[in-house]
Amino acid sequence: MTYENRVTHATDMAGYLNNTQLMLVDDMDPLERNNPMWCTYGPAPNSGYLLSMTGKVIVSQKWLDVSAMENAINELIAGTR
Protein backbone atom coordinates (compact mmCIF):
# COMPACT_ATOMS: atom_id res chain seq x y z
CA MET A 1 0.00 0.00 0.00
CA THR A 2 1.19 3.48 -0.80
CA TYR A 3 0.51 6.74 0.99
CA GLU A 4 -1.69 7.78 -1.92
CA ASN A 5 -3.73 4.57 -1.46
CA ARG A 6 -4.16 5.42 2.21
CA VAL A 7 -5.37 8.94 1.42
CA THR A 8 -7.82 7.59 -1.15
CA HIS A 9 -9.23 5.03 1.31
CA ALA A 10 -9.53 7.65 4.06
CA THR A 11 -11.22 10.12 1.71
CA ASP A 12 -13.68 7.48 0.54
CA MET A 13 -14.49 6.47 4.11
CA ALA A 14 -14.85 10.09 5.22
CA GLY A 15 -17.41 10.63 2.46
CA TYR A 16 -19.25 7.47 3.46
CA LEU A 17 -19.36 8.68 7.08
CA ASN A 18 -20.45 12.17 5.98
CA ASN A 19 -17.22 13.55 7.46
CA THR A 20 -18.39 12.81 11.02
CA GLN A 21 -15.18 11.08 12.12
CA LEU A 22 -11.70 12.47 12.58
CA MET A 23 -9.31 10.72 10.20
CA LEU A 24 -5.55 10.52 10.44
CA VAL A 25 -3.52 9.21 7.54
CA ASP A 26 -0.11 8.14 8.76
CA ASP A 27 2.89 9.06 6.63
CA MET A 28 5.02 6.37 5.06
CA ASP A 29 8.75 6.39 4.55
CA PRO A 30 9.07 4.98 1.02
CA LEU A 31 12.31 3.17 1.89
CA GLU A 32 11.50 1.96 5.40
CA ARG A 33 7.73 1.50 4.90
CA ASN A 34 7.21 2.58 8.51
CA ASN A 35 4.40 4.53 10.11
CA PRO A 36 5.76 7.48 12.16
CA MET A 37 2.58 8.11 14.19
CA TRP A 38 2.26 4.40 14.96
CA CYS A 39 5.91 4.22 15.98
CA THR A 40 5.76 7.42 18.06
CA TYR A 41 2.49 6.88 19.90
CA GLY A 42 2.23 3.10 19.81
CA PRO A 43 -0.36 0.78 18.36
CA ALA A 44 -4.03 1.62 18.53
CA PRO A 45 -6.96 -0.76 18.46
CA ASN A 46 -7.87 -2.13 15.07
CA SER A 47 -11.20 -3.57 16.07
CA GLY A 48 -13.93 -4.93 13.85
CA TYR A 49 -17.66 -5.35 14.33
CA LEU A 50 -20.33 -7.10 12.31
CA LEU A 51 -23.80 -5.71 12.96
CA SER A 52 -27.18 -7.05 11.94
CA MET A 53 -29.61 -4.86 10.02
CA THR A 54 -31.26 -4.10 13.37
CA GLY A 55 -27.98 -3.01 14.97
CA LYS A 56 -27.34 -6.15 17.01
CA VAL A 57 -23.63 -6.94 17.39
CA ILE A 58 -23.09 -10.34 15.78
CA VAL A 59 -19.29 -10.43 15.84
CA SER A 60 -16.92 -8.31 17.92
CA GLN A 61 -13.17 -8.54 17.42
CA LYS A 62 -10.64 -6.59 19.50
CA TRP A 63 -8.20 -6.97 16.61
CA LEU A 64 -9.70 -7.36 13.16
CA ASP A 65 -9.18 -10.78 11.65
CA VAL A 66 -10.16 -10.21 8.02
CA SER A 67 -10.55 -13.90 7.15
CA ALA A 68 -12.69 -14.65 10.20
CA MET A 69 -14.81 -11.56 9.56
CA GLU A 70 -15.27 -12.51 5.91
CA ASN A 71 -16.40 -15.98 7.00
CA ALA A 72 -18.85 -14.48 9.48
CA ILE A 73 -20.28 -12.17 6.79
CA ASN A 74 -20.69 -15.09 4.40
CA GLU A 75 -22.40 -17.14 7.13
CA LEU A 76 -24.73 -14.26 7.88
CA ILE A 77 -25.64 -13.87 4.21
CA ALA A 78 -26.19 -17.63 3.87
CA GLY A 79 -28.38 -17.64 6.98
CA THR A 80 -26.16 -20.07 8.86
CA ARG A 81 -25.14 -17.56 11.53
Backbone as a printed PyTorch tensor [residue, N CA C, xyz], in Angstrom:
tensor([[[  0.8400,  -1.1740,   0.0000],
         [  0.0000,   0.0000,   0.0000],
         [  0.8850,   1.2350,   0.0000]],

        [[  0.4590,   2.2180,  -0.7440],
         [  1.1890,   3.4820,  -0.7980],
         [  0.4540,   4.5330,   0.0350]],

        [[  1.1400,   5.6340,   0.2660],
         [  0.5120,   6.7390,   0.9870],
         [ -0.7060,   7.2440,   0.2150]],

        [[ -0.5780,   7.3180,  -1.0910],
         [ -1.6890,   7.7760,  -1.9210],
         [ -2.8930,   6.8510,  -1.7740]],

        [[ -2.6470,   5.5250,  -1.6890],
         [ -3.7320,   4.5740,  -1.4580],
         [ -4.4170,   4.8620,  -0.1210]],

        [[ -3.6080,   5.1310,   0.8810],
         [ -4.1580,   5.4200,   2.2060],
         [ -5.0430,   6.6540,   2.1790]],

        [[ -4.5890,   7.7070,   1.5060],
         [ -5.3670,   8.9410,   1.4190],
         [ -6.6780,   8.6770,   0.6770]],

        [[ -6.6160,   7.9240,  -0.3890],
         [ -7.8220,   7.5920,  -1.1540],
         [ -8.8170,   6.8290,  -0.2950]],

        [[ -8.3410,   5.8150,   0.4360],
         [ -9.2260,   5.0290,   1.3070],
         [ -9.8370,   5.9130,   2.3930]],

        [[ -9.0340,   6.7650,   3.0020],
         [ -9.5250,   7.6450,   4.0580],
         [-10.5530,   8.6310,   3.5120]],

        [[-10.2930,   9.1760,   2.3360],
         [-11.2200,  10.1200,   1.7080],
         [-12.5440,   9.4370,   1.3850]],

        [[-12.4700,   8.2360,   0.8430],
         [-13.6830,   7.4810,   0.5400],
         [-14.4820,   7.2080,   1.8080]],

        [[-13.8080,   6.7760,   2.8640],
         [-14.4910,   6.4670,   4.1140],
         [-15.0680,   7.7300,   4.7420]],

        [[-14.3440,   8.8280,   4.6760],
         [-14.8530,  10.0920,   5.2230],
         [-16.1460,  10.4890,   4.5190]],

        [[-16.1840,  10.3310,   3.2120],
         [-17.4080,  10.6290,   2.4650],
         [-18.5460,   9.7150,   2.8650]],

        [[-18.2470,   8.4480,   3.0460],
         [-19.2500,   7.4680,   3.4560],
         [-19.8090,   7.8170,   4.8340]],

        [[-18.9490,   8.3180,   5.7210],
         [-19.3590,   8.6820,   7.0800],
         [-19.8380,  10.1260,   7.1760]],

        [[-20.0150,  10.7710,   6.0330],
         [-20.4520,  12.1730,   5.9840],
         [-19.5340,  13.0790,   6.7970]],

        [[-18.2430,  12.7540,   6.7820],
         [-17.2210,  13.5500,   7.4630],
         [-17.5200,  13.7470,   8.9500]],

        [[-18.0600,  12.7170,   9.5960],
         [-18.3930,  12.8070,  11.0190],
         [-17.3020,  12.2390,  11.9110]],

        [[-16.2560,  11.6860,  11.3400],
         [-15.1790,  11.0830,  12.1240],
         [-13.8570,  11.7570,  11.7790]],

        [[-13.0380,  11.9610,  12.8030],
         [-11.6960,  12.4740,  12.5820],
         [-10.8650,  11.3750,  11.9370]],

        [[-10.1440,  11.6980,  10.8940],
         [ -9.3150,  10.7190,  10.2010],
         [ -7.8660,  11.1840,  10.2280]],

        [[ -6.9800,  10.2640,  10.4830],
         [ -5.5510,  10.5180,  10.4430],
         [ -4.9460,   9.5430,   9.4550]],

        [[ -4.2130,  10.0650,   8.4990],
         [ -3.5160,   9.2140,   7.5400],
         [ -2.0380,   9.2960,   7.8810]],

        [[ -1.5090,   8.1830,   8.3560],
         [ -0.1070,   8.1390,   8.7620],
         [  0.7930,   8.2210,   7.5390]],

        [[  1.9040,   8.9340,   7.6950],
         [  2.8930,   9.0570,   6.6280],
         [  3.6190,   7.7350,   6.4540]],

        [[  4.2420,   7.5710,   5.3250],
         [  5.0210,   6.3660,   5.0570],
         [  6.3810,   6.7640,   4.5150]],

        [[  7.4110,   6.2120,   5.0870],
         [  8.7520,   6.3860,   4.5490],
         [  8.8720,   5.4010,   3.3900]],

        [[  9.0730,   5.8980,   2.1710],
         [  9.0730,   4.9810,   1.0200],
         [ 10.1630,   3.9110,   1.0840]],

        [[ 11.2500,   4.1670,   1.8000],
         [ 12.3130,   3.1730,   1.8930],
         [ 12.1000,   2.2170,   3.0590]],

        [[ 11.6720,   2.7740,   4.1940],
         [ 11.5030,   1.9620,   5.3970],
         [ 10.1160,   1.3620,   5.5210]],

        [[  9.1230,   1.9490,   4.8290],
         [  7.7270,   1.5050,   4.8990],
         [  7.2140,   1.5190,   6.3350]],

        [[  7.6610,   2.5050,   7.1200],
         [  7.2080,   2.5840,   8.5090],
         [  6.0760,   3.5980,   8.6420]],

        [[  5.5250,   3.6560,   9.8120],
         [  4.4050,   4.5330,  10.1090],
         [  4.7870,   5.3980,  11.3040]],

        [[  5.2360,   6.6430,  11.0780],
         [  5.7570,   7.4780,  12.1620],
         [  4.7980,   7.6590,  13.3410]],

        [[  3.5240,   7.9240,  13.0860],
         [  2.5810,   8.1070,  14.1940],
         [  2.4550,   6.8210,  14.9960]],

        [[  2.3660,   5.7160,  14.3100],
         [  2.2610,   4.4050,  14.9610],
         [  3.4990,   4.1560,  15.8180]],

        [[  4.6610,   4.4560,  15.2580],
         [  5.9080,   4.2190,  15.9850],
         [  6.0700,   5.1840,  17.1600]],

        [[  5.6130,   6.4240,  17.0050],
         [  5.7650,   7.4220,  18.0560],
         [  4.7880,   7.2010,  19.2100]],

        [[  3.5220,   6.9540,  18.8660],
         [  2.4950,   6.8830,  19.9040],
         [  2.0610,   5.4570,  20.2410]],

        [[  2.5590,   4.4940,  19.5170],
         [  2.2270,   3.1040,  19.8060],
         [  0.9990,   2.6440,  19.0530]],

        [[  0.7700,   1.3480,  19.1020],
         [ -0.3590,   0.7790,  18.3620],
         [ -1.6980,   1.1910,  18.9620]],

        [[ -2.6640,   1.3030,  18.1080],
         [ -4.0250,   1.6170,  18.5260],
         [ -4.9230,   0.4440,  18.1400]],

        [[ -6.0580,   0.3390,  18.7890],
         [ -6.9610,  -0.7630,  18.4600],
         [ -7.3380,  -0.7670,  16.9880]],

        [[ -7.4400,  -1.9260,  16.4460],
         [ -7.8740,  -2.1330,  15.0700],
         [ -9.0360,  -3.1130,  15.1420]],

        [[-10.0850,  -2.6730,  15.8040],
         [-11.1970,  -3.5670,  16.0690],
         [-12.1290,  -3.6720,  14.8710]],

        [[-12.9460,  -4.7170,  14.8990],
         [-13.9260,  -4.9280,  13.8460],
         [-15.2340,  -5.4160,  14.4380]],

        [[-16.3320,  -4.9550,  13.8680],
         [-17.6580,  -5.3530,  14.3350],
         [-18.5240,  -5.7060,  13.1380]],

        [[-19.3210,  -6.7460,  13.3100],
         [-20.3260,  -7.1030,  12.3130],
         [-21.6680,  -6.9020,  12.9810]],

        [[-22.4930,  -6.0380,  12.3930],
         [-23.7960,  -5.7070,  12.9580],
         [-24.9020,  -6.2460,  12.0670]],

        [[-26.0050,  -6.6470,  12.7060],
         [-27.1810,  -7.0550,  11.9390],
         [-27.8660,  -5.8030,  11.4020]],

        [[-28.8610,  -5.9910,  10.5660],
         [-29.6130,  -4.8600,  10.0230],
         [-30.3530,  -4.1030,  11.1240]],

        [[-30.5770,  -4.7520,  12.2570],
         [-31.2610,  -4.0960,  13.3710],
         [-30.2840,  -3.4630,  14.3550]],

        [[-28.9890,  -3.6030,  14.1120],
         [-27.9830,  -3.0070,  14.9660],
         [-27.4220,  -3.9350,  16.0310]],

        [[-27.8640,  -5.1820,  16.0390],
         [-27.3420,  -6.1530,  17.0080],
         [-25.9100,  -6.5270,  16.6290]],

        [[-25.0140,  -6.5460,  17.6320],
         [-23.6280,  -6.9410,  17.3900],
         [-23.5920,  -8.4590,  17.2270]],

        [[-23.1670,  -8.9110,  16.0640],
         [-23.0910, -10.3410,  15.7750],
         [-21.6830, -10.8580,  16.0250]],

        [[-20.6910, -10.0760,  15.6220],
         [-19.2860, -10.4300,  15.8370],
         [-18.5640,  -9.1940,  16.3510]],

        [[-17.7480,  -9.3770,  17.3720],
         [-16.9250,  -8.3130,  17.9220],
         [-15.5010,  -8.8280,  18.0300]],

        [[-14.5730,  -8.1470,  17.3910],
         [-13.1660,  -8.5440,  17.4220],
         [-12.3400,  -7.3810,  17.9660]],

        [[-11.5230,  -7.6440,  18.9820],
         [-10.6430,  -6.5940,  19.5020],
         [ -9.6010,  -6.2120,  18.4580]],

        [[ -9.1040,  -7.1980,  17.7300],
         [ -8.1950,  -6.9670,  16.6080],
         [ -8.8000,  -7.6310,  15.3960]],

        [[ -9.0240,  -6.8630,  14.3510],
         [ -9.7010,  -7.3600,  13.1620],
         [ -8.9550,  -8.5300,  12.5390]],

        [[ -9.6670,  -9.6180,  12.3820],
         [ -9.1800, -10.7820,  11.6500],
         [-10.0060, -10.8380,  10.3710]],

        [[ -9.4260, -10.3770,   9.2700],
         [-10.1600, -10.2070,   8.0200],
         [-10.7720, -11.5210,   7.5520]],

        [[-10.0280, -12.6060,   7.6030],
         [-10.5470, -13.9000,   7.1490],
         [-11.7290, -14.3520,   7.9930]],

        [[-11.5900, -14.2460,   9.3120],
         [-12.6890, -14.6530,  10.1970],
         [-13.9090, -13.7630,   9.9860]],

        [[-13.6860, -12.4650,   9.7850],
         [-14.8100, -11.5570,   9.5590],
         [-15.4880, -11.8720,   8.2340]],

        [[-14.6970, -12.1550,   7.2110],
         [-15.2690, -12.5120,   5.9140],
         [-16.1140, -13.7810,   6.0360]],

        [[-15.6240, -14.7520,   6.7810],
         [-16.3990, -15.9780,   6.9990],
         [-17.7060, -15.6800,   7.7170]],

        [[-17.6450, -14.8330,   8.7370],
         [-18.8490, -14.4780,   9.4780],
         [-19.8630, -13.7640,   8.5880]],

        [[-19.3910, -12.8760,   7.7270],
         [-20.2780, -12.1690,   6.7910],
         [-20.9370, -13.1620,   5.8510]],

        [[-20.1390, -14.0860,   5.3090],
         [-20.6900, -15.0920,   4.3960],
         [-21.7120, -15.9760,   5.0930]],

        [[-21.4490, -16.3400,   6.3550],
         [-22.4000, -17.1410,   7.1290],
         [-23.6860, -16.3640,   7.3730]],

        [[-23.5630, -15.0860,   7.6560],
         [-24.7320, -14.2590,   7.8820],
         [-25.5780, -14.1720,   6.6130]],

        [[-24.9250, -13.9560,   5.4940],
         [-25.6390, -13.8690,   4.2060],
         [-26.3180, -15.1970,   3.8770]],

        [[-25.6370, -16.3020,   4.1670],
         [-26.1870, -17.6270,   3.8710],
         [-27.2590, -18.0520,   4.8740]],

        [[-27.3890, -17.3010,   5.9630],
         [-28.3840, -17.6420,   6.9810],
         [-27.9530, -18.7290,   7.9200]],

        [[-26.6530, -19.0190,   7.9610],
         [-26.1550, -20.0700,   8.8620],
         [-25.5680, -19.4810,  10.1290]],

        [[-25.6650, -18.2000,  10.3180],
         [-25.1400, -17.5550,  11.5260],
         [-26.2550, -16.8730,  12.2500]]])
